[in-house]
Amino acid sequence: MKAYIMGNYTAKAFQGFLKDPTSDRKAVVEQLTKAMGGTMHSMDIVRGSYDFIVVTDVPSFDDFAAIKLVVEASGAVENLTILEAIDFSKATSKASKIGYKAPGQ
């Protein structure tokens, strides 16, 4: 499943970055992704509500959940959020077959 993973660094992580500004977090994230049988496409530090976004393919949500458990347990990252890419054509095709009526219709 293709996924967009966003998260925030904690104060502990920022202290680590200041201590070792050359720390290659992309390599670490790529290693975690590979350990779960996935592929990391990109990782960017972003401005806004999240500190970073990772574009990846992971075999399942359970694999992402395993990564989340390990990373958040380290105390360096929090608020990991996943957005799963979907096939919108498949979703609309299935939706068109559902006989739903809104209240009052």
Phi and psi in degrees as a GROMACS rama.xvg file:
@    title "Ramachandran Plot"
@    xaxis  label "Phi"
@    yaxis  label "Psi"
@TYPE xy
-80.5889  134.346  LYS-2
-139.731  149.566  ALA-3
-111.78  117.494  TYR-4
-113.595  125.731  ILE-5
-120.209  153.295  MET-6
-166.236  178.189  GLY-7
-125.138  141.486  ASN-8
-80.8979  150.234  TYR-9
-95.3217  173.016  THR-10
-58.5176  -36.325  ALA-11
-59.0406  -43.3015  LYS-12
-65.9644  -44.2019  ALA-13
-62.1428  -36.9476  PHE-14
-62.5605  -39.7786  GLN-15
-64.0165  -40.5917  GLY-16
-63.2266  -39.6716  PHE-17
-68.3046  -35.7999  LEU-18
-70.7236  -38.9329  LYS-19
-136.741  82.4359  ASP-20
-65.8308  -12.0019  PRO-21
-93.1972  3.0477  THR-22
-56.4282  124.435  SER-23
-92.3842  89.7671  ASP-24
-69.9136  -29.4156  ARG-25
-60.6612  -41.3756  LYS-26
-63.7305  -38.8751  ALA-27
-65.7698  -44.5637  VAL-28
-64.8227  -40.0485  VAL-29
-62.8972  -40.2844  GLU-30
-62.3746  -44.6592  GLN-31
-60.9287  -44.0875  LEU-32
-63.1858  -44.8687  THR-33
-62.8235  -37.219  LYS-34
-60.898  -26.6541  ALA-35
-97.1989  8.96459  MET-36
82.6701  18.4872  GLY-37
-108.505  -176.517  GLY-38
-132.75  129.62  THR-39
-93.0352  127.801  MET-40
-92.4655  -40.1233  HIS-41
-162.977  159.796  SER-42
-144.554  128.488  MET-43
-131.791  143.449  ASP-44
-82.6293  132.672  ILE-45
-127.248  162.499  VAL-46
-102.845  133.845  ARG-47
138.197  -149.11  GLY-48
-68.9069  -23.8207  SER-49
-116.162  156.702  TYR-50
-91.0292  -27.4919  ASP-51
-149.16  160.301  PHE-52
-138.331  135.95  ILE-53
-120.143  134.036  VAL-54
-107.184  123.607  VAL-55
-147.06  163.547  THR-56
-116.811  123.858  ASP-57
-125.399  149.356  VAL-58
-59.2788  -36.1114  PRO-59
-157.685  169.162  SER-60
-63.2832  -34.2511  PHE-61
-59.8109  -36.8471  ASP-62
-66.1954  -41.184  ASP-63
-62.3602  -43.1087  PHE-64
-60.1885  -37.776  ALA-65
-63.8066  -43.3762  ALA-66
-62.1165  -44.8488  ILE-67
-58.1776  -45.4455  LYS-68
-59.0232  -47.0263  LEU-69
-66.5611  -45.5127  VAL-70
-71.3665  -45.9495  VAL-71
-69.6955  -30.8791  GLU-72
-65.523  -23.8598  ALA-73
-69.6539  -20.3826  SER-74
84.4972  1.16622  GLY-75
-92.2429  -21.9723  ALA-76
-134.44  146.261  VAL-77
-142.648  166.941  GLU-78
61.5807  37.2558  ASN-79
-67.6017  125.747  LEU-80
-126.194  138.116  THR-81
-117.579  135.841  ILE-82
-116.46  117.63  LEU-83
-90.0865  127.961  GLU-84
-70.583  139.438  ALA-85
-123.9  161.247  ILE-86
-89.3655  100.176  ASP-87
-63.97  -32.8864  PHE-88
-62.3646  -42.0346  SER-89
-64.8011  -42.536  LYS-90
-63.1302  -45.0042  ALA-91
-69.9069  -32.7906  THR-92
-63.8534  -43.9231  SER-93
-67.3534  -41.2233  LYS-94
-62.6953  -34.5845  ALA-95
-66.6538  -16.2537  SER-96
-95.0949  -4.11379  LYS-97
-90.0183  130.456  ILE-98
-91.1117  68.753  GLY-99
-95.9056  139.214  TYR-100
-125.79  133.308  LYS-101
-71.1629  157.453  ALA-102
-53.1951  134.943  PRO-103
86.7317  -0.242142  GLY-104
